[in-house]
């Protein structure tokens, strides 16, 4: 919600898409195929997150957005495997970090 990061629509879409990829893979492939789909999601989230990072002379911006997108991919994978406790922990911790870590950031001049 701050500084035009990935928006409120992006995160749920990443989560449900990651979950859907895993669910389809679990129905079609064996464990090796499932692992390949998971690796692809992890790599894809890294690639998409990399596009959210902007670097300039003052430093970089968008790293929290990139990490949050990666986190939402992990939430989707967790839900697909029925590991709701992991998905809930990732959701709550991600929310808390994004909401309450701002005062602890080092201000660059």
Buried (B, 14 or more C-beta within 10 A) or exposed (E): EEEEBBEEEBBEBBBBBBBEBBBEBBEEEEEEEBEEBBEEBBEBBEEBBEEBBEEEEEEEBBBBBBBBBBBBBBBBBBBBBEBEEBBEEBBEEBEEBBEEEEEEEEEEE
